[in-house]
Amino acid sequence: MARVAIEQTSTFGWERYVGTTGRIIGMKTFGASAPLKELQKKFGFEPDNVAAVAKDLLLTANKNQ
């Protein structure tokens, strides 16, 4: 099953929901400071990136079936 978690704060704990084959998009560091749009781009929260991650995960999951 393909699962993607998107969390604009810490990614801690999301592994339990996405499993070993899922992907987590989120901040893995603490204390980043910049305008919101810059942070969203830096950490991969832009819609195009989220869609690309999900698409890649689905393609990988389908190949492994």
The first five atom37 places (N, CA, C, CB, O) and aatype in JSON, in Angstrom:
{
  "aatype": [12, 0, 1, 19, 0, 9, 6, 5, 16, 15, 16, 13, 7, 17, 6, 1, 18, 19, 7, 16, 16, 7, 1, 9, 9, 7, 12, 11, 16, 13, 7, 0, 15, 0, 14, 10, 11, 6, 10, 5, 11, 11, 13, 7, 13, 6, 14, 3, 2, 19, 0, 0, 19, 0, 11, 3, 10, 10, 10, 16, 0, 2, 11, 2, 5],
  "atom_mask": [
    [1, 1, 1, 1, 1],
    [1, 1, 1, 1, 1],
    [1, 1, 1, 1, 1],
    [1, 1, 1, 1, 1],
    [1, 1, 1, 1, 1],
    [1, 1, 1, 1, 1],
    [1, 1, 1, 1, 1],
    [1, 1, 1, 1, 1],
    [1, 1, 1, 1, 1],
    [1, 1, 1, 1, 1],
    [1, 1, 1, 1, 1],
    [1, 1, 1, 1, 1],
    [1, 1, 1, 0, 1],
    [1, 1, 1, 1, 1],
    [1, 1, 1, 1, 1],
    [1, 1, 1, 1, 1],
    [1, 1, 1, 1, 1],
    [1, 1, 1, 1, 1],
    [1, 1, 1, 0, 1],
    [1, 1, 1, 1, 1],
    [1, 1, 1, 1, 1],
    [1, 1, 1, 0, 1],
    [1, 1, 1, 1, 1],
    [1, 1, 1, 1, 1],
    [1, 1, 1, 1, 1],
    [1, 1, 1, 0, 1],
    [1, 1, 1, 1, 1],
    [1, 1, 1, 1, 1],
    [1, 1, 1, 1, 1],
    [1, 1, 1, 1, 1],
    [1, 1, 1, 0, 1],
    [1, 1, 1, 1, 1],
    [1, 1, 1, 1, 1],
    [1, 1, 1, 1, 1],
    [1, 1, 1, 1, 1],
    [1, 1, 1, 1, 1],
    [1, 1, 1, 1, 1],
    [1, 1, 1, 1, 1],
    [1, 1, 1, 1, 1],
    [1, 1, 1, 1, 1],
    [1, 1, 1, 1, 1],
    [1, 1, 1, 1, 1],
    [1, 1, 1, 1, 1],
    [1, 1, 1, 0, 1],
    [1, 1, 1, 1, 1],
    [1, 1, 1, 1, 1],
    [1, 1, 1, 1, 1],
    [1, 1, 1, 1, 1],
    [1, 1, 1, 1, 1],
    [1, 1, 1, 1, 1],
    [1, 1, 1, 1, 1],
    [1, 1, 1, 1, 1],
    [1, 1, 1, 1, 1],
    [1, 1, 1, 1, 1],
    [1, 1, 1, 1, 1],
    [1, 1, 1, 1, 1],
    [1, 1, 1, 1, 1],
    [1, 1, 1, 1, 1],
    [1, 1, 1, 1, 1],
    [1, 1, 1, 1, 1],
    [1, 1, 1, 1, 1],
    [1, 1, 1, 1, 1],
    [1, 1, 1, 1, 1],
    [1, 1, 1, 1, 1],
    [1, 1, 1, 1, 1]
  ],
  "atom_positions": [
    [[0.85, -1.18, 0.0], [0.0, 0.0, 0.0], [0.89, 1.25, 0.0], [-0.96, 0.0, 1.23], [1.84, 1.33, 0.78]],
    [[0.59, 2.19, -0.86], [1.36, 3.43, -0.97], [0.78, 4.47, -0.03], [1.36, 3.95, -2.42], [-0.41, 4.81, -0.1]],
    [[1.62, 4.99, 0.86], [1.16, 6.01, 1.81], [2.16, 7.17, 1.85], [0.99, 5.4, 3.23], [3.37, 6.97, 1.89]],
    [[1.61, 8.37, 1.84], [2.43, 9.58, 1.95], [1.89, 10.41, 3.09], [2.43, 10.39, 0.6], [0.69, 10.68, 3.16]],
    [[2.76, 10.83, 3.99], [2.38, 11.74, 5.07], [2.99, 13.11, 4.77], [2.87, 11.21, 6.48], [4.14, 13.2, 4.36]],
    [[2.2, 14.15, 4.96], [2.65, 15.51, 4.74], [2.44, 16.27, 6.05], [1.9, 16.2, 3.54], [1.3, 16.46, 6.49]],
    [[3.53, 16.69, 6.66], [3.46, 17.34, 7.97], [4.37, 18.56, 7.98], [3.85, 16.35, 9.12], [5.58, 18.42, 7.82]],
    [[3.81, 19.73, 8.16], [4.62, 20.94, 8.12], [5.36, 21.22, 9.42], [3.75, 22.12, 7.78], [5.94, 22.28, 9.6]],
    [[5.33, 20.28, 10.31], [6.18, 20.37, 11.5], [7.05, 19.13, 11.51], [5.32, 20.5, 12.83], [7.46, 18.66, 10.45]],
    [[7.34, 18.61, 12.64], [8.24, 17.46, 12.77], [7.68, 16.2, 12.11], [8.51, 17.18, 14.23], [6.48, 15.94, 12.16]],
    [[8.56, 15.44, 11.5], [8.17, 14.17, 10.88], [8.16, 13.03, 11.9], [9.12, 13.83, 9.72], [7.78, 11.91, 11.58]],
    [[8.58, 13.33, 13.12], [8.68, 12.32, 14.16], [7.35, 11.58, 14.37], [9.14, 12.96, 15.48], [6.31, 12.2, 14.57]],
    [[7.41, 10.26, 14.3], [6.24, 9.44, 14.58], [5.42, 9.04, 13.38], [0.0, 0.0, 0.0], [4.59, 8.13, 13.48]],
    [[5.61, 9.7, 12.24], [4.79, 9.4, 11.07], [5.15, 8.06, 10.42], [4.94, 10.5, 10.05], [4.39, 7.53, 9.62]],
    [[6.32, 7.51, 10.78], [6.72, 6.22, 10.23], [5.68, 5.14, 10.54], [8.08, 5.81, 10.78], [5.47, 4.23, 9.75]],
    [[5.05, 5.26, 11.69], [4.06, 4.24, 12.08], [2.86, 4.22, 11.15], [3.6, 4.48, 13.51], [2.18, 3.2, 11.03]],
    [[2.59, 5.34, 10.5], [1.43, 5.41, 9.61], [1.76, 5.11, 8.15], [0.81, 6.78, 9.7], [0.93, 4.55, 7.44]],
    [[2.96, 5.47, 7.71], [3.31, 5.24, 6.31], [4.0, 3.9, 6.11], [4.19, 6.36, 5.81], [4.08, 3.41, 4.98]],
    [[4.5, 3.3, 7.17], [5.19, 2.02, 7.06], [6.58, 2.16, 6.47], [0.0, 0.0, 0.0], [7.07, 3.27, 6.26]],
    [[7.2, 1.04, 6.2], [8.58, 1.05, 5.73], [8.7, 1.44, 4.26], [9.19, -0.31, 5.93], [9.78, 1.82, 3.81]],
    [[7.62, 1.37, 3.51], [7.67, 1.72, 2.1], [7.04, 3.08, 1.79], [6.99, 0.66, 1.28], [7.05, 3.52, 0.64]],
    [[6.5, 3.74, 2.8], [5.87, 5.04, 2.59], [6.87, 6.17, 2.56], [0.0, 0.0, 0.0], [8.06, 5.96, 2.78]],
    [[6.39, 7.36, 2.3], [7.23, 8.56, 2.26], [6.64, 9.61, 3.18], [7.35, 9.1, 0.81], [5.43, 9.72, 3.33]],
    [[7.52, 10.39, 3.78], [7.12, 11.48, 4.67], [7.72, 12.77, 4.13], [7.58, 11.21, 6.14], [8.93, 12.88, 3.92]],
    [[6.87, 13.74, 3.91], [7.32, 15.07, 3.51], [7.14, 15.94, 4.74], [6.52, 15.63, 2.25], [6.03, 16.12, 5.22]],
    [[8.24, 16.49, 5.23], [8.15, 17.3, 6.43], [9.5, 17.88, 6.82], [0.0, 0.0, 0.0], [10.51, 17.63, 6.16]],
    [[9.5, 18.63, 7.89], [10.72, 19.24, 8.38], [11.46, 18.25, 9.26], [10.41, 20.54, 9.17], [10.9, 17.69, 10.2]],
    [[12.72, 18.04, 8.94], [13.55, 17.13, 9.72], [14.54, 17.9, 10.59], [14.3, 16.16, 8.8], [15.39, 17.3, 11.26]],
    [[14.43, 19.2, 10.57], [15.3, 20.06, 11.37], [14.43, 20.97, 12.23], [16.26, 20.9, 10.46], [13.21, 21.01, 12.08]],
    [[15.07, 21.68, 13.14], [14.35, 22.57, 14.03], [14.91, 23.97, 13.92], [14.43, 22.07, 15.49], [16.12, 24.15, 13.8]],
    [[14.04, 24.95, 13.95], [14.47, 26.33, 14.04], [14.62, 27.06, 12.72], [0.0, 0.0, 0.0], [15.22, 28.14, 12.69]],
    [[14.11, 26.53, 11.63], [14.2, 27.23, 10.35], [13.35, 28.5, 10.41], [13.73, 26.31, 9.18], [12.23, 28.5, 10.92]],
    [[13.92, 29.56, 9.9], [13.22, 30.84, 9.93], [13.36, 31.53, 8.58], [13.76, 31.74, 11.07], [14.47, 31.81, 8.12]],
    [[12.24, 31.79, 7.96], [12.2, 32.47, 6.66], [10.73, 32.71, 6.33], [12.92, 31.62, 5.53], [9.85, 32.2, 7.03]],
    [[10.46, 33.46, 5.28], [9.07, 33.6, 4.86], [8.48, 32.22, 4.53], [8.97, 34.55, 3.63], [9.18, 31.33, 4.07]],
    [[7.18, 32.08, 4.78], [6.5, 30.8, 4.63], [6.74, 30.15, 3.27], [5.03, 30.98, 4.84], [7.05, 28.96, 3.21]],
    [[6.6, 30.9, 2.2], [6.76, 30.34, 0.85], [8.16, 29.76, 0.65], [6.49, 31.43, -0.22], [8.31, 28.72, 0.01]],
    [[9.18, 30.41, 1.2], [10.54, 29.89, 1.08], [10.7, 28.59, 1.85], [11.54, 30.93, 1.59], [11.35, 27.65, 1.37]],
    [[10.13, 28.52, 3.03], [10.21, 27.29, 3.83], [9.45, 26.15, 3.16], [9.67, 27.52, 5.24], [9.91, 25.01, 3.16]],
    [[8.3, 26.46, 2.59], [7.52, 25.43, 1.9], [8.32, 24.86, 0.72], [6.18, 26.0, 1.41], [8.29, 23.66, 0.48]],
    [[9.0, 25.71, 0.0], [9.81, 25.24, -1.11], [11.0, 24.42, -0.61], [10.3, 26.43, -1.96], [11.28, 23.35, -1.14]],
    [[11.68, 24.93, 0.4], [12.88, 24.24, 0.93], [12.55, 22.83, 1.43], [13.49, 25.07, 2.07], [13.34, 21.91, 1.21]],
    [[11.41, 22.66, 2.08], [11.09, 21.37, 2.68], [10.16, 20.5, 1.83], [10.46, 21.6, 4.01], [9.73, 19.44, 2.26]],
    [[9.85, 20.96, 0.61], [9.12, 20.12, -0.33], [7.61, 20.12, -0.21], [0.0, 0.0, 0.0], [6.96, 19.17, -0.62]],
    [[7.05, 21.18, 0.35], [5.6, 21.23, 0.54], [4.83, 21.8, -0.65], [5.29, 22.05, 1.74], [3.61, 21.91, -0.6]],
    [[5.53, 22.16, -1.7], [4.83, 22.71, -2.87], [4.01, 21.61, -3.53], [5.84, 23.32, -3.87], [4.44, 20.46, -3.57]],
    [[2.84, 21.96, -4.06], [1.95, 20.95, -4.64], [2.61, 20.07, -5.71], [0.77, 21.63, -5.23], [2.35, 18.87, -5.75]],
    [[3.44, 20.66, -6.56], [4.08, 19.87, -7.61], [5.0, 18.8, -7.01], [4.88, 20.78, -8.54], [5.05, 17.68, -7.51]],
    [[5.72, 19.14, -5.95], [6.6, 18.16, -5.31], [5.8, 17.07, -4.61], [7.52, 18.85, -4.3], [6.13, 15.89, -4.72]],
    [[4.75, 17.46, -3.91], [3.9, 16.47, -3.22], [3.33, 15.49, -4.23], [2.76, 17.17, -2.42], [3.33, 14.28, -4.0]],
    [[2.83, 16.01, -5.35], [2.28, 15.14, -6.39], [3.35, 14.23, -6.98], [1.64, 15.99, -7.5], [3.08, 13.06, -7.25]],
    [[4.55, 14.75, -7.18], [5.64, 13.95, -7.74], [6.04, 12.81, -6.8], [6.85, 14.83, -8.04], [6.29, 11.69, -7.23]],
    [[6.09, 13.11, -5.51], [6.43, 12.08, -4.53], [5.35, 10.99, -4.52], [6.57, 12.7, -3.11], [5.67, 9.8, -4.52]],
    [[4.09, 11.39, -4.52], [3.0, 10.42, -4.52], [3.01, 9.58, -5.79], [1.64, 11.14, -4.37], [2.83, 8.37, -5.73]],
    [[3.22, 10.22, -6.93], [3.25, 9.49, -8.2], [4.4, 8.5, -8.22], [3.39, 10.47, -9.38], [4.21, 7.35, -8.64]],
    [[5.58, 8.9, -7.78], [6.73, 8.02, -7.73], [6.46, 6.82, -6.82], [7.97, 8.78, -7.26], [6.8, 5.69, -7.15]],
    [[5.85, 7.09, -5.69], [5.54, 6.02, -4.74], [4.54, 5.03, -5.34], [4.99, 6.6, -3.44], [4.68, 3.82, -5.17]],
    [[3.53, 5.54, -6.04], [2.56, 4.67, -6.69], [3.2, 3.82, -7.79], [1.42, 5.49, -7.28], [2.9, 2.63, -7.92]],
    [[4.07, 4.43, -8.57], [4.76, 3.67, -9.62], [5.63, 2.57, -9.02], [5.62, 4.61, -10.49], [5.65, 1.44, -9.52]],
    [[6.33, 2.89, -7.95], [7.17, 1.91, -7.28], [6.33, 0.79, -6.7], [8.01, 2.56, -6.18], [6.7, -0.38, -6.82]],
    [[5.21, 1.13, -6.07], [4.33, 0.13, -5.46], [3.75, -0.8, -6.53], [3.19, 0.82, -4.68], [3.64, -2.0, -6.3]],
    [[3.39, -0.25, -7.68], [2.83, -1.07, -8.76], [3.86, -2.01, -9.35], [2.28, -0.18, -9.85], [3.51, -3.12, -9.75]],
    [[5.12, -1.6, -9.42], [6.19, -2.45, -9.94], [6.45, -3.62, -9.0], [7.48, -1.64, -10.14], [6.84, -4.7, -9.45]],
    [[6.24, -3.41, -7.71], [6.55, -4.43, -6.72], [5.41, -5.41, -6.48], [6.92, -3.78, -5.42], [5.54, -6.31, -5.66]],
    [[4.3, -5.25, -7.17], [3.16, -6.17, -6.97], [3.31, -7.43, -7.75], [1.87, -5.5, -7.35], [2.44, -8.3, -7.69]]
  ]
}
